[in-house]
Amino acid sequence: TAVEPVPAMRAALERNCPTVQTVDGTAEQIPVPDASADAVIAAQSFHWFDGERALPEIHRVLRPGGLLGMIWNVRDEASDWSERLTEIFDRLAGEGAPRYRSGRWRETFRRSDLFGPLHHRLAYHVHHVTPEAFMDRVLSVSYVSAASDGEREGVRAEVHELLATDPDLRDRDEIVMPYRTDVFWTQRRTEGPDQAPATSV
């Protein structure tokens, strides 16, 4: 079951993943019954949630001992061009915008007793993309897609220049985009005096 508030995204899911049930909702208001899920997965998204409302709601829909998983794919910024892309995104995001790397999303877990400790695993992978797919990837970033038409065109122009001038990008039929994947998980605590505490995995 995919919980998605944007109608166009729900339509894309229904078109491309017909075996997935899609429902209109948010992390703060999940339209499924109490204790009906073994796991809740949030990919590239938990830092956007209102954690004070989302954690109790996720706790509600999970069965006792159920798991909350959070996944982020993060671009490796070791190269000059990747660092330049981050500068472009940061300029559009502005001050105070939700960001995974700020770590502020963790504060909700520190204040809550609904879940056990956070566990973490790290993996590395690369995307091999054409210059056209590279541009599509840049323009799909949330801060860019939500920007004004003029701002998006400015990003497009800067990235075109980057593709034409950076020694790791210019004259390439294929661009290697290195990423790391951060995976976090935590277990729903059980409730009530007659239930044993949940065991973390």
Protein Blocks (a to p, Z undefined) as FASTA:
>chain_A
ZZdfbfklmmmmmmmmmmbccddddfklccbdehkbfbdcdehklmmpcfklmmmmmmmm
pcehiacddddddddfkbmklmmmmmmmmmmnoghiacfklommmmmmmmpckbccdddd
dddddddddfklmmmmmmmpmklmmmcfklmmmmmmmmmmmmmmmmklgopabdcddddd
dddddddddedjkbccdddZZ
